[in-house]
Amino acid sequence: MYQFLIYLHSYVRWFVLISLLIAVWKAYSGYFFNRKFTKADNALRHWTATIAHIQLMAGMVLYFQSPLIQYFHQHGNSAMENTDYMFFGAIHSSLMLVAIIIITVGSALTKRKPADKKKFRTMLLWYSLALILIFIAIPWPFSPFANRPFIR
């Protein structure tokens, strides 16, 4: 089961990024070009949040089963001196959780806005903020904290 979750997690993360990028682009173009908020835009809003929630569930299971995280929790202060442990034990998990909360709130607020322009503006602001946090929390191959290859 653990291996399946690693596999799922490694592919769903790309779906999260792609859906967020598309949603931000659609919100941007809808807001600045005064488009109508269509059923497709609403579906994109909904599915972006749903994909992020699937990633959150897989990530939480992996977080609590990861040997790296177990070491982090058992050794506290000494683990904080190692950038890999600190990044995955505290920074990555916290920022990703906050990003998904932001996606959830943004999706709910967007759904409740009465005007199309306000829907696009709300989605653009909240989803862009979440995307920025996710980009910060990704262990990029060039990151000084923890680096991982793009595809494992």
N, C-alpha and C positions, 0 to 999 in steps of 0.2 A: 504494500500500500504506500509506503514511504517513497519508493522509487517512482510509482505512478504519479504521486503528488509533485515530485521534483520535475518529472516530465511535463505534467500539466502546467505547473507554475512557469516553466521556462518558455512555453509557447503562449500562454494566456497573457503574459506581460507584454508581448508584442501586440496583441489585440487591444490591450488597454491603451498603449501608446498610439496605435493607429486610429482607434475610435476617438480618442481625445483630440488628436490632431485634426481629424476630419470634422469633429463637432466644433472645435474652435474656428476652423476655416469657414464652416457653414454659418456659424453665429456671426463671424466678422462680416462675411459677404451679405448676410441677411440684414444686419444692422446698418451697414454703410451704403447698401444699395436698395434699401427699403423694400425688401422682399416680403412676401406673405409667409407666415410661419405655418408650414404645411404639416400633413400627417407624417411625411417622411422626416421632417425636422424633429417632430415630437418623438418619433420612433428612434431616431438617432440619439436624442437626449436620454431616452429611457434605456436603450441598449448599452450606451456608454456607461451609465451608472450600474447596470446589471453586470456587465463584464468586469468592472472594477470591484464589485462585491464578490464575484467568483474568485478573483485574484486575491482579495483580502482573506477569504476563507481558506484557500490553499496556502497562502502565506502564513497565516496564523498557525495552522497545523504544522507546517514545516518549521516555523520559528520555535515552537515548544518541543519539537523532536530533534532539532539540530544539535549535534555534538558541540559545535562552536558556541551556540547560545547557552547550552548547559554549562560549559566551562565558564562562560561570561558570568552567569548567575552564581556559580559556586565560588568564583575567585574575585568577584567584585572589583576592588581597587587595583589589584595587580593586573586584572584583565583590561582595565581602562588605560593602562600604559601601552598596550598593544593596539595599534590603529585598526587592524582588522576586527578584533573583538569589539572595540569601542564603536566602530562604524556599524557593524551588523547587530550588535546587542542593543544599541541605543539610538544612533542617528537614523539609520535606514528604516528601522521598524517604526520609529516615532513619526518621521516625516511621511512615510507611506500611509500610515493610519490617518494622520491629519489630512493628507491629500484626498483620501477616500471619503472622509467626513465632509470635506469641502465639495467634492463631486456630488455627494448625496444631498447636501443642503442646496447646492446650486440647481440640481435637478428638480427638487421639490419647489423651490422658489420660482423657477422658470415655468413650471407647470401651472402655477397659480396666477401668473401675471395676465392681465386682461388684454393688453395690446401686443401686437406682433413685434413692434420695435422694442418694447420693454422685455419681451421674452428673449429676443436675440441678445440684447444688452446684458441681461442677467446671466444667460448661458455663457456669453463671451467672457464676462468678468470672473465668474466662479470657476469655470473650466480652465481658463488661462492660468489662474492662480494655482489650481491643482496641478496643471501640467508643469509649471515652473518648479513646484515642490518635488514632483516626481523626477524631473531632470536633475535636481540637486541631489536627490537620494539614490540615484542609480550608481552602482559601483562601476563606473566607466573604466575602460582599459588604461586610461591615462590619469586616473584619480590618485591623489597622494594618500588618501585614506585606505581604500580597499579597491583593488582592481580585479576585474573579471573579464574574460573575453566576451564579445558580443553574443556569440553562440557557443554553448558548451556541448 
